[in-house]
Amino acid sequence: MIQELHDRGESERRWRLTAEQCIERALALLEGQDTDLAARLRAVLRGDQP
């Protein structure tokens, strides 16, 4: 039971890191883009209100 909880926690941690890396890549791709869509996407990826 404890090992199962530990494994689940580790899996969630890896998923979170992967998601954070994807967000960082997306933000890097949007860097220098000066469009309304790019601004809205950056806001969403950062958790801001668009």
N, CA, C and O atoms as a GROMACS GRO file, in nm:
protein
  200
    1MET      N    1   0.083  -0.120   0.000
    1MET     CA    2   0.000   0.000   0.000
    1MET      C    3   0.087   0.126   0.000
    1MET      O    4   0.064   0.218  -0.078
    2ILE      N    5   0.186   0.130   0.087
    2ILE     CA    6   0.274   0.247   0.094
    2ILE      C    7   0.353   0.261  -0.034
    2ILE      O    8   0.370   0.372  -0.086
    3GLN      N    9   0.402   0.148  -0.088
    3GLN     CA   10   0.478   0.152  -0.213
    3GLN      C   11   0.389   0.202  -0.327
    3GLN      O   12   0.435   0.277  -0.414
    4GLU      N   13   0.264   0.160  -0.328
    4GLU     CA   14   0.170   0.203  -0.432
    4GLU      C   15   0.149   0.354  -0.426
    4GLU      O   16   0.146   0.421  -0.529
    5LEU      N   17   0.134   0.408  -0.306
    5LEU     CA   18   0.118   0.552  -0.289
    5LEU      C   19   0.244   0.626  -0.332
    5LEU      O   20   0.237   0.732  -0.395
    6HIS      N   21   0.359   0.572  -0.297
    6HIS     CA   22   0.486   0.632  -0.337
    6HIS      C   23   0.499   0.633  -0.490
    6HIS      O   24   0.538   0.734  -0.548
    7ASP      N   25   0.466   0.519  -0.554
    7ASP     CA   26   0.474   0.510  -0.700
    7ASP      C   27   0.380   0.609  -0.767
    7ASP      O   28   0.415   0.672  -0.866
    8ARG      N   29   0.260   0.621  -0.713
    8ARG     CA   30   0.164   0.715  -0.769
    8ARG      C   31   0.214   0.858  -0.755
    8ARG      O   32   0.202   0.938  -0.848
    9GLY      N   33   0.270   0.891  -0.640
    9GLY     CA   34   0.325   1.025  -0.618
    9GLY      C   35   0.439   1.054  -0.714
    9GLY      O   36   0.450   1.164  -0.766
   10GLU      N   37   0.525   0.956  -0.736
   10GLU     CA   38   0.637   0.972  -0.829
   10GLU      C   39   0.587   0.990  -0.972
   10GLU      O   40   0.642   1.071  -1.047
   11SER      N   41   0.486   0.917  -1.009
   11SER     CA   42   0.429   0.929  -1.142
   11SER      C   43   0.369   1.068  -1.163
   11SER      O   44   0.388   1.129  -1.268
   12GLU      N   45   0.299   1.118  -1.064
   12GLU     CA   46   0.240   1.252  -1.073
   12GLU      C   47   0.349   1.359  -1.080
   12GLU      O   48   0.333   1.459  -1.150
   13ARG      N   49   0.458   1.339  -1.008
   13ARG     CA   50   0.569   1.434  -1.011
   13ARG      C   51   0.631   1.438  -1.151
   13ARG      O   52   0.660   1.546  -1.203
   14ARG      N   53   0.653   1.321  -1.211
   14ARG     CA   54   0.709   1.316  -1.347
   14ARG      C   55   0.616   1.382  -1.447
   14ARG      O   56   0.662   1.455  -1.535
   15TRP      N   57   0.484   1.358  -1.434
   15TRP     CA   58   0.388   1.419  -1.524
   15TRP      C   59   0.391   1.571  -1.511
   15TRP      O   60   0.387   1.642  -1.611
   16ARG      N   61   0.399   1.620  -1.388
   16ARG     CA   62   0.403   1.765  -1.364
   16ARG      C   63   0.527   1.826  -1.427
   16ARG      O   64   0.519   1.932  -1.490
   17LEU      N   65   0.642   1.760  -1.410
   17LEU     CA   66   0.766   1.812  -1.470
   17LEU      C   67   0.756   1.814  -1.622
   17LEU      O   68   0.801   1.910  -1.685
   18THR      N   69   0.699   1.710  -1.680
   18THR     CA   70   0.682   1.705  -1.825
   18THR      C   71   0.590   1.816  -1.871
   18THR      O   72   0.617   1.882  -1.972
   19ALA      N   73   0.482   1.839  -1.800
   19ALA     CA   74   0.388   1.945  -1.836
   19ALA      C   75   0.456   2.082  -1.826
   19ALA      O   76   0.437   2.167  -1.912
   20GLU      N   77   0.535   2.103  -1.721
   20GLU     CA   78   0.605   2.230  -1.704
   20GLU      C   79   0.706   2.252  -1.817
   20GLU      O   80   0.722   2.364  -1.865
   21GLN      N   81   0.772   2.146  -1.859
   21GLN     CA   82   0.868   2.156  -1.970
   21GLN      C   83   0.796   2.191  -2.100
   21GLN      O   84   0.846   2.272  -2.178
   22CYS      N   85   0.680   2.132  -2.124
   22CYS     CA   86   0.602   2.163  -2.244
   22CYS      C   87   0.558   2.310  -2.244
   22CYS      O   88   0.561   2.376  -2.347
   23ILE      N   89   0.517   2.359  -2.129
   23ILE     CA   90   0.476   2.500  -2.118
   23ILE      C   91   0.595   2.591  -2.145
   23ILE      O   92   0.582   2.691  -2.215
   24GLU      N   93   0.711   2.557  -2.089
   24GLU     CA   94   0.830   2.638  -2.112
   24GLU      C   95   0.866   2.642  -2.260
   24GLU      O   96   0.903   2.747  -2.312
   25ARG      N   97   0.857   2.528  -2.328
   25ARG     CA   98   0.886   2.523  -2.472
   25ARG      C   99   0.786   2.607  -2.551
   25ARG      O  100   0.824   2.680  -2.643
   26ALA      N  101   0.660   2.597  -2.515
   26ALA     CA  102   0.558   2.675  -2.585
   26ALA      C  103   0.582   2.824  -2.567
   26ALA      O  104   0.571   2.902  -2.662
   27LEU      N  105   0.615   2.865  -2.444
   27LEU     CA  106   0.644   3.006  -2.419
   27LEU      C  107   0.766   3.052  -2.499
   27LEU      O  108   0.768   3.164  -2.550
   28ALA      N  109   0.866   2.966  -2.510
   28ALA     CA  110   0.985   3.002  -2.588
   28ALA      C  111   0.950   3.019  -2.735
   28ALA      O  112   1.002   3.109  -2.801
   29LEU      N  113   0.862   2.934  -2.787
   29LEU     CA  114   0.820   2.946  -2.927
   29LEU      C  115   0.741   3.074  -2.951
   29LEU      O  116   0.748   3.132  -3.060
   30LEU      N  117   0.667   3.118  -2.851
   30LEU     CA  118   0.586   3.239  -2.865
   30LEU      C  119   0.668   3.366  -2.846
   30LEU      O  120   0.622   3.475  -2.881
   31GLU      N  121   0.788   3.353  -2.791
   31GLU     CA  122   0.872   3.469  -2.766
   31GLU      C  123   0.899   3.543  -2.898
   31GLU      O  124   0.936   3.483  -2.999
   32GLY      N  125   0.880   3.673  -2.894
   32GLY     CA  126   0.903   3.754  -3.013
   32GLY      C  127   0.782   3.763  -3.106
   32GLY      O  128   0.783   3.842  -3.200
   33GLN      N  129   0.680   3.684  -3.080
   33GLN     CA  130   0.558   3.691  -3.161
   33GLN      C  131   0.473   3.806  -3.107
   33GLN      O  132   0.437   3.808  -2.990
   34ASP      N  133   0.442   3.899  -3.193
   34ASP     CA  134   0.367   4.017  -3.150
   34ASP      C  135   0.230   4.017  -3.215
   34ASP      O  136   0.197   4.103  -3.296
   35THR      N  137   0.150   3.918  -3.177
   35THR     CA  138   0.013   3.910  -3.227
   35THR      C  139  -0.081   3.896  -3.108
   35THR      O  140  -0.040   3.859  -2.998
   36ASP      N  141  -0.206   3.924  -3.132
   36ASP     CA  142  -0.306   3.910  -3.027
   36ASP      C  143  -0.316   3.765  -2.981
   36ASP      O  144  -0.325   3.737  -2.862
   37LEU      N  145  -0.313   3.674  -3.077
   37LEU     CA  146  -0.321   3.532  -3.042
   37LEU      C  147  -0.202   3.489  -2.957
   37LEU      O  148  -0.220   3.418  -2.858
   38ALA      N  149  -0.082   3.530  -2.994
   38ALA     CA  150   0.036   3.496  -2.916
   38ALA      C  151   0.026   3.552  -2.774
   38ALA      O  152   0.062   3.484  -2.678
   39ALA      N  153  -0.022   3.673  -2.762
   39ALA     CA  154  -0.038   3.734  -2.629
   39ALA      C  155  -0.139   3.657  -2.545
   39ALA      O  156  -0.118   3.636  -2.426
   40ARG      N  157  -0.248   3.615  -2.607
   40ARG     CA  158  -0.350   3.538  -2.534
   40ARG      C  159  -0.296   3.401  -2.494
   40ARG      O  160  -0.321   3.355  -2.383
   41LEU      N  161  -0.222   3.337  -2.585
   41LEU     CA  162  -0.165   3.206  -2.553
   41LEU      C  163  -0.064   3.218  -2.438
   41LEU      O  164  -0.063   3.134  -2.348
   42ARG      N  165   0.021   3.320  -2.441
   42ARG     CA  166   0.116   3.342  -2.331
   42ARG      C  167   0.042   3.359  -2.199
   42ARG      O  168   0.082   3.303  -2.097
   43ALA      N  169  -0.064   3.438  -2.201
   43ALA     CA  170  -0.142   3.461  -2.079
   43ALA      C  171  -0.200   3.332  -2.025
   43ALA      O  172  -0.196   3.307  -1.905
   44VAL      N  173  -0.253   3.249  -2.113
   44VAL     CA  174  -0.311   3.122  -2.069
   44VAL      C  175  -0.203   3.030  -2.013
   44VAL      O  176  -0.221   2.968  -1.909
   45LEU      N  177  -0.090   3.022  -2.084
   45LEU     CA  178   0.018   2.934  -2.038
   45LEU      C  179   0.078   2.979  -1.905
   45LEU      O  180   0.129   2.897  -1.829
   46ARG      N  181   0.073   3.108  -1.877
   46ARG     CA  182   0.125   3.160  -1.751
   46ARG      C  183   0.020   3.159  -1.640
   46ARG      O  184   0.051   3.184  -1.524
   47GLY      N  185  -0.105   3.130  -1.676
   47GLY     CA  186  -0.212   3.128  -1.577
   47GLY      C  187  -0.271   3.266  -1.551
   47GLY      O  188  -0.343   3.286  -1.453
   48ASP      N  189  -0.240   3.361  -1.639
   48ASP     CA  190  -0.296   3.495  -1.626
   48ASP      C  191  -0.434   3.500  -1.692
   48ASP      O  192  -0.472   3.410  -1.766
   49GLN      N  193  -0.506   3.605  -1.663
   49GLN     CA  194  -0.633   3.627  -1.730
   49GLN      C  195  -0.606   3.690  -1.866
   49GLN      O  196  -0.542   3.795  -1.873
   50PRO      N  197  -0.653   3.628  -1.974
   50PRO     CA  198  -0.630   3.689  -2.108
   50PRO      C  199  -0.708   3.815  -2.130
   50PRO      O  200  -0.698   3.876  -2.236
   0.00000   0.00000   0.00000
